[in-house]
Amino acid sequence: MFRCSAPGLFLRRWVVENVGKFDELLGVEAPWGSGEELDYVLRALRLGARIWYEPGLYVIHPRREPGLRLIRRAYRYGKGIGRVLRKHRYSIVFSLYMIARPFGGAVGSLLLLRPGSAVYYLAGAAGRLVGLIQPGPLEEVDKVTGGVKVSSLMSSLNAYRMSEVLDLVAHALSSHRGYIVTPNTDHVVRYHRDPAFRKAVDGAWLRLADGMPVVWASRLVGNPLPERVAGSDLLPELCRLAAERAYSVFFLGGRAGVARQAAENLKSRYRGLKVAGTYTPVEGFAQDPHDQEAAVEAVNRTEPDILFVGLGSPVQELWVHRNWDRLRVRVAVCCGAALDYAAGTQPRAPWWMRRAGLEWLWRLVHEPRRLWRRYLVDDLAFFGLVLQAVWAKRVRRRG
């Protein structure tokens, strides 16, 4: 047996009747003690309840968790605390303080030559950080409008998960027309600098956050998006949907042979996929009105259900927006480098880098000559826009 300082709660009836149930979503992937009780106390305090803390009472556990199991539990507990910080919208300063606190315990443990305890504290700190920036797997999404205003960063982004986007597209293919854009940090910066690009993004049917920094920024300004929906992930998922429901697809973009190879690979992966056609633009497509017109004609000859446009930003968004009324398709997806990934001509970042928001670094390493200025110079303005949005939020709260 050993004692721990986790609180046990003794509640009066009126508290239970007015505060309601524990929010078990906070503790997903972890046992009790990972945020539910802290959230409950905070909700009770808001209703005027009084809290009495008795330090002489301890929770008794039959045994201490050994080794890696204890570290995993510390991480999951920390994750629940991070979700509480996000749910109750604590300030950035306080949230960072709560994340930094376990680091103090880690330093103290190292000074006392207790490396196991140091790892335990670091796991808790990592869990708090992940819980703060990552939504729980069962958190609800606004299914009514799907639109979330990400402060002053850009136009409304749609708060949908991948599964919901697939359902929307399936419905649109029978009753609606529209094109999809997937903004990342580069799009946000260009949105503020280029009126034509801004008009193209605002005209989209769905605007889905591609970059993890955009998702993180939405949480900082108080309008959290549920997850990243990248064009590179959307393309194969929609091809799977098309194969299952007999929709036809068209691939436009990439260098010579890329669209055709992507089509072959996806047909092999999804049996029954109907590829209506492919089109490879000439070099300098953005400045060649004749090739732009030829691309429109190639698409319209086949009248596909779904058009994937991998011309790179901002060319793909401008081309689709300019020709949308003429294109005989139901849904168009501006998917950037997704065709290259599908064709296998470019390696995609490992899943852990994508989840950590480091896919830009992977691409920079593989294409430094083309991307260094975009990522290291132009996109620095994104952080200024985020700070401006956060400051505007604080001013509104004070007002």
C-alpha positions as CSV (number, residue, x, y, z in Angstrom):
1,M,0.0,0.0,0.0
2,F,1.1,3.6,-0.6
3,R,-0.4,7.0,-0.2
4,C,-0.9,9.6,-2.9
5,S,-2.2,13.1,-2.9
6,A,-4.9,12.7,-5.6
7,P,-8.1,14.3,-4.2
8,G,-11.1,12.3,-3.3
9,L,-14.3,14.3,-3.7
10,F,-17.2,14.4,-1.2
11,L,-20.1,16.2,-2.7
12,R,-23.4,17.7,-1.4
13,R,-26.6,16.7,-3.2
14,W,-27.2,20.2,-4.7
15,V,-23.7,20.2,-6.2
16,V,-24.4,16.9,-8.0
17,E,-27.8,18.0,-9.1
18,N,-26.5,21.4,-10.5
19,V,-23.1,20.6,-11.8
20,G,-24.1,17.3,-13.5
21,K,-21.9,14.4,-14.5
22,F,-18.2,14.1,-14.8
23,D,-16.9,14.9,-18.3
24,E,-15.4,11.5,-19.2
25,L,-14.2,12.8,-22.5
26,L,-11.3,14.5,-20.7
27,G,-10.0,11.2,-19.5
28,V,-10.1,9.3,-22.7
29,E,-7.2,6.8,-23.0
30,A,-6.5,7.1,-19.2
31,P,-8.1,6.0,-15.9
32,W,-9.8,8.3,-13.5
33,G,-7.6,11.2,-12.2
34,S,-6.8,12.6,-15.7
35,G,-8.7,15.8,-15.6
36,E,-12.3,14.8,-14.8
37,E,-12.2,15.8,-11.1
38,L,-10.4,19.1,-11.8
39,D,-12.9,20.0,-14.4
40,Y,-15.7,19.1,-12.0
41,V,-14.3,21.3,-9.2
42,L,-13.9,24.3,-11.6
43,R,-17.5,23.9,-12.8
44,A,-18.7,23.7,-9.2
45,L,-16.8,26.9,-8.2
46,R,-18.5,28.7,-11.1
47,L,-21.9,27.9,-9.5
48,G,-20.8,29.3,-6.2
49,A,-19.8,26.1,-4.4
50,R,-17.3,26.2,-1.5
51,I,-14.3,23.9,-1.5
52,W,-12.7,22.5,1.6
53,Y,-9.3,20.8,1.1
54,E,-8.2,18.4,3.8
55,P,-4.5,17.5,3.4
56,G,-4.7,14.8,6.0
57,L,-6.9,12.6,3.7
58,Y,-5.1,10.4,1.2
59,V,-6.2,8.1,-1.6
60,I,-4.9,4.6,-0.9
61,H,-3.7,2.5,-3.8
62,P,-2.8,-1.2,-3.5
63,R,0.5,-0.9,-5.4
64,R,2.6,1.6,-7.3
65,E,2.6,1.2,-11.1
66,P,6.1,-0.1,-12.2
67,G,8.4,1.2,-14.9
68,L,7.0,2.2,-18.3
69,R,3.4,1.7,-17.2
70,L,3.9,4.5,-14.7
71,I,5.4,6.8,-17.3
72,R,2.5,6.1,-19.7
73,R,0.0,6.9,-16.9
74,A,1.9,10.1,-16.1
75,Y,1.6,11.1,-19.8
76,R,-2.1,10.3,-20.0
77,Y,-2.9,12.1,-16.7
78,G,-1.0,15.1,-18.1
79,K,-3.0,14.9,-21.3
80,G,-6.2,15.2,-19.3
81,I,-5.0,18.3,-17.5
82,G,-4.1,19.9,-20.8
83,R,-7.6,19.2,-22.1
84,V,-9.0,21.0,-19.0
85,L,-6.8,24.0,-19.7
86,R,-8.2,24.2,-23.3
87,K,-11.8,23.5,-22.3
88,H,-11.8,26.3,-19.7
89,R,-9.8,28.6,-22.0
90,Y,-7.1,29.6,-19.6
91,S,-4.7,32.3,-20.8
92,I,-1.6,31.3,-22.7
93,V,0.7,32.4,-19.9
94,F,-1.1,30.3,-17.3
95,S,-1.2,27.3,-19.6
96,L,2.5,27.5,-20.3
97,Y,3.1,27.8,-16.6
98,M,1.1,24.7,-15.9
99,I,3.1,22.9,-18.6
100,A,6.4,24.2,-17.2
101,R,5.7,23.1,-13.6
102,P,6.6,19.5,-14.0
103,F,10.0,20.5,-15.5
104,G,10.8,21.9,-12.1
105,G,10.1,18.5,-10.6
106,A,12.3,16.9,-13.3
107,V,15.2,19.2,-12.5
108,G,14.9,18.5,-8.8
109,S,14.8,14.8,-9.4
110,L,18.0,15.0,-11.5
111,L,19.7,16.9,-8.7
112,L,18.7,14.2,-6.3
113,L,20.0,11.6,-8.7
114,R,16.6,10.1,-9.4
115,P,16.4,9.8,-13.2
116,G,13.2,7.6,-13.0
117,S,11.3,10.4,-11.3
118,A,12.7,12.9,-13.8
119,V,11.3,10.9,-16.7
120,Y,8.0,10.7,-14.9
121,Y,7.7,14.5,-14.6
122,L,8.8,15.0,-18.2
123,A,6.1,12.6,-19.4
124,G,3.5,14.6,-17.4
125,A,4.7,17.8,-19.0
126,A,4.6,16.3,-22.5
127,G,1.0,15.1,-21.8
128,R,-0.1,18.5,-20.7
129,L,1.3,20.1,-23.9
130,V,-0.3,17.5,-26.2
131,G,-3.7,17.7,-24.3
132,L,-3.6,21.5,-24.7
133,I,-3.1,21.5,-28.5
134,Q,-4.7,18.3,-29.5
135,P,-8.5,17.6,-29.3
136,G,-9.7,14.5,-27.5
137,P,-10.8,11.6,-29.8
138,L,-14.4,11.9,-28.7
139,E,-14.8,15.7,-28.6
140,E,-17.9,16.9,-30.5
141,V,-17.7,19.1,-33.6
142,D,-20.3,21.7,-34.6
143,K,-22.3,19.7,-37.2
144,V,-24.7,22.5,-37.9
145,T,-22.7,25.1,-39.7
146,G,-19.2,23.6,-39.8
147,G,-17.8,27.1,-39.9
148,V,-15.3,28.4,-37.4
149,K,-14.1,32.0,-37.6
150,V,-10.4,31.9,-36.9
151,S,-10.3,35.5,-35.7
152,S,-8.6,37.7,-38.2
153,L,-6.4,35.0,-39.7
154,M,-8.6,34.4,-42.8
155,S,-12.1,33.6,-43.8
156,S,-14.1,31.0,-42.0
157,L,-12.5,27.6,-41.8
158,N,-14.8,24.5,-41.6
159,A,-14.6,22.6,-38.4
160,Y,-14.9,19.1,-39.8
161,R,-13.1,15.9,-39.3
162,M,-12.1,13.8,-42.3
163,S,-15.0,11.4,-41.9
164,E,-17.5,14.3,-42.0
165,V,-15.8,15.8,-45.1
166,L,-16.3,12.4,-46.9
167,D,-20.0,12.4,-45.9
168,L,-20.4,16.0,-47.2
169,V,-18.7,15.2,-50.5
170,A,-20.9,12.1,-51.0
171,H,-24.0,14.3,-50.4
172,A,-22.7,17.0,-52.7
173,L,-22.1,14.6,-55.6
174,S,-25.9,14.1,-55.8
175,S,-27.2,17.6,-54.9
176,H,-24.5,20.3,-54.8
177,R,-21.5,21.7,-56.6
178,G,-18.4,23.2,-54.9
179,Y,-14.7,23.3,-54.7
180,I,-12.4,22.6,-51.7
181,V,-9.3,24.4,-50.6
182,T,-6.9,23.3,-47.8
183,P,-5.2,26.4,-46.4
184,N,-1.8,26.1,-44.6
185,T,0.4,28.9,-43.2
186,D,1.5,30.0,-46.7
187,H,-2.1,30.3,-47.7
188,V,-2.9,32.5,-44.7
189,V,-0.1,34.9,-45.4
190,R,-1.0,35.1,-49.1
191,Y,-4.6,35.6,-48.1
192,H,-3.7,38.9,-46.5
193,R,-1.4,40.0,-49.4
194,D,-3.2,39.0,-52.6
195,P,-6.8,40.2,-53.2
196,A,-7.3,37.7,-56.1
197,F,-6.2,34.8,-53.9
198,R,-8.5,36.0,-51.1
199,K,-11.5,36.0,-53.4
200,A,-10.7,32.5,-54.6
201,V,-10.5,31.1,-51.1
202,D,-13.6,32.9,-50.0
203,G,-15.5,31.4,-52.9
204,A,-14.7,27.9,-51.9
205,W,-17.4,25.6,-50.7
206,L,-15.1,24.0,-48.0
207,R,-12.0,25.5,-46.4
208,L,-10.1,22.8,-44.5
209,A,-7.0,23.4,-42.4
210,D,-4.1,21.6,-44.0
211,G,-1.3,22.8,-41.7
212,M,-1.0,21.9,-38.0
213,P,0.1,25.5,-37.2
214,V,-3.3,26.7,-38.6
215,V,-5.0,24.2,-36.2
216,W,-2.9,25.4,-33.3
217,A,-3.6,29.0,-34.1
218,S,-7.3,28.4,-34.1
219,R,-7.0,27.1,-30.5
220,L,-4.9,30.0,-29.4
221,V,-7.6,32.4,-30.5
222,G,-10.4,30.5,-28.9
223,N,-12.0,28.8,-31.9
224,P,-10.5,25.3,-32.0
225,L,-10.6,23.3,-35.2
226,P,-11.0,19.5,-34.5
227,E,-8.1,18.3,-36.6
228,R,-6.0,18.8,-39.7
229,V,-7.5,17.7,-43.0
230,A,-4.7,17.7,-45.5
231,G,-5.2,17.6,-49.2
232,S,-2.6,14.8,-49.3
233,D,-4.8,12.7,-47.1
234,L,-8.1,13.8,-48.7
235,L,-7.1,12.6,-52.2
236,P,-6.7,8.9,-51.3
237,E,-9.8,9.0,-49.1
238,L,-11.9,10.5,-51.8
239,C,-10.6,8.0,-54.3
240,R,-11.6,5.2,-51.9
241,L,-15.1,6.7,-51.7
242,A,-15.2,7.1,-55.5
243,A,-14.3,3.4,-56.0
244,E,-16.9,2.2,-53.5
245,R,-19.7,4.4,-55.1
246,A,-18.7,4.3,-58.7
247,Y,-17.8,8.0,-59.0
248,S,-15.3,9.1,-61.7
249,V,-12.2,11.1,-61.0
250,F,-9.9,13.3,-63.0
251,F,-6.3,14.2,-62.1
252,L,-4.9,17.5,-63.3
253,G,-1.4,18.7,-62.5
254,G,2.1,17.6,-61.8
255,R,5.1,17.2,-64.1
256,A,5.1,15.0,-67.1
257,G,3.8,11.5,-66.2
258,V,2.9,12.3,-62.6
259,A,-0.9,12.5,-63.1
260,R,-0.9,9.3,-65.1
261,Q,1.3,7.4,-62.6
262,A,-0.8,8.7,-59.7
263,A,-3.9,7.3,-61.5
264,E,-2.3,3.9,-62.1
265,N,-1.2,3.6,-58.4
266,L,-4.6,4.6,-57.1
267,K,-6.4,2.2,-59.5
268,S,-4.2,-0.6,-58.2
269,R,-4.9,0.5,-54.6
270,Y,-8.7,1.0,-54.9
271,R,-10.2,-1.7,-57.2
272,G,-12.9,-0.4,-59.3
273,L,-11.8,3.3,-59.3
274,K,-13.0,5.0,-62.5
275,V,-10.3,7.4,-63.8
276,A,-12.0,9.7,-66.4
277,G,-8.7,11.2,-67.5
278,T,-5.5,13.0,-66.7
279,Y,-3.9,16.2,-67.9
280,T,-0.3,17.5,-67.5
281,P,0.1,21.2,-67.8
282,V,2.9,22.8,-69.7
283,E,5.8,24.6,-68.0
284,G,4.6,28.1,-67.1
285,F,0.9,27.1,-67.0
286,A,0.0,30.2,-64.9
287,Q,1.1,32.5,-67.7
288,D,-0.2,30.4,-70.6
289,P,-3.9,31.2,-71.3
290,H,-4.0,28.7,-74.1
291,D,-2.9,25.8,-71.9
292,Q,-5.3,26.9,-69.2
293,E,-8.2,26.8,-71.7
294,A,-7.0,23.4,-72.9
295,A,-7.1,22.1,-69.4
296,V,-10.7,23.2,-69.1
297,E,-11.6,21.5,-72.3
298,A,-9.9,18.3,-71.3
299,V,-11.9,18.1,-68.0
300,N,-15.2,19.0,-69.7
301,R,-14.8,16.3,-72.3
302,T,-15.0,13.6,-69.7
303,E,-17.3,15.4,-67.1
304,P,-15.9,13.7,-64.0
305,D,-17.6,13.7,-60.7
306,I,-14.4,14.7,-58.8
307,L,-11.6,16.8,-60.1
308,F,-8.2,16.8,-58.3
309,V,-6.1,19.9,-59.1
310,G,-2.5,19.7,-58.2
311,L,-1.0,22.8,-59.7
312,G,0.4,24.2,-56.5
313,S,-0.8,27.3,-54.7
314,P,-1.9,29.9,-55.7
315,V,-2.2,28.7,-59.3
316,Q,-4.7,25.9,-58.5
317,E,-7.0,28.1,-56.4
318,L,-7.0,30.9,-59.0
319,W,-7.6,28.6,-61.9
320,V,-10.4,26.7,-60.3
321,H,-12.1,29.9,-59.1
322,R,-11.8,31.6,-62.4
323,N,-13.2,28.7,-64.4
324,W,-15.6,27.2,-61.9
325,D,-18.8,28.3,-63.7
326,R,-17.5,26.6,-66.9
327,L,-16.1,23.4,-65.4
328,R,-18.5,20.4,-65.8
329,V,-17.6,18.7,-62.5
330,R,-19.5,18.3,-59.2
331,V,-16.6,18.7,-56.8
332,A,-13.0,20.0,-57.3
333,V,-10.2,19.6,-54.8
334,C,-7.2,21.8,-54.7
335,C,-4.7,19.3,-53.5
336,G,-1.2,20.7,-54.0
337,A,1.6,18.0,-53.9
338,A,-0.9,15.2,-53.3
339,L,-0.5,14.0,-56.9
340,D,3.3,13.7,-56.4
341,Y,2.8,11.6,-53.3
342,A,0.2,9.4,-54.9
343,A,2.5,8.9,-57.9
344,G,5.5,8.1,-55.6
345,T,7.7,10.8,-57.2
346,Q,8.1,12.6,-53.9
347,P,8.4,10.9,-50.4
348,R,6.0,12.1,-47.8
349,A,7.0,13.0,-44.3
350,P,6.7,10.2,-41.7
351,W,3.4,10.2,-39.7
352,W,5.1,11.4,-36.5
353,M,6.5,14.5,-38.3
354,R,3.0,15.2,-39.8
355,R,1.4,14.9,-36.4
356,A,4.0,17.1,-34.8
357,G,3.5,19.9,-37.4
358,L,6.9,19.3,-39.0
359,E,6.0,18.3,-42.5
360,W,7.2,21.7,-43.7
361,L,10.7,20.8,-42.5
362,W,10.6,17.5,-44.3
363,R,9.6,19.3,-47.6
364,L,12.3,22.0,-47.0
365,V,15.0,19.3,-46.7
366,H,13.9,17.6,-49.9
367,E,13.2,20.8,-51.9
368,P,15.4,23.5,-50.4
369,R,15.9,25.5,-53.6
370,R,12.2,25.9,-54.2
371,L,10.9,26.2,-50.7
372,W,13.5,27.9,-48.5
373,R,12.2,31.4,-49.1
374,R,8.5,30.4,-48.6
375,Y,9.1,28.7,-45.3
376,L,12.0,30.7,-43.8
377,V,11.1,34.2,-45.0
378,D,7.6,34.7,-46.3
379,D,5.8,32.5,-43.7
380,L,7.3,34.4,-40.8
381,A,4.5,36.8,-41.2
382,F,2.1,34.1,-40.1
383,F,3.3,34.3,-36.5
384,G,2.7,38.1,-36.6
385,L,-0.8,37.5,-37.7
386,V,-1.4,35.0,-34.9
387,L,-0.1,37.4,-32.3
388,Q,-2.3,40.1,-33.7
389,A,-5.3,37.8,-33.5
390,V,-4.5,36.7,-29.9
391,W,-4.1,40.4,-28.9
392,A,-7.4,41.3,-30.5
393,K,-9.0,38.5,-28.5
394,R,-7.7,39.8,-25.3
395,V,-8.8,43.3,-26.1
396,R,-12.3,42.1,-26.8
397,R,-12.4,40.2,-23.5
398,R,-11.4,43.3,-21.5
399,G,-14.0,45.4,-23.4
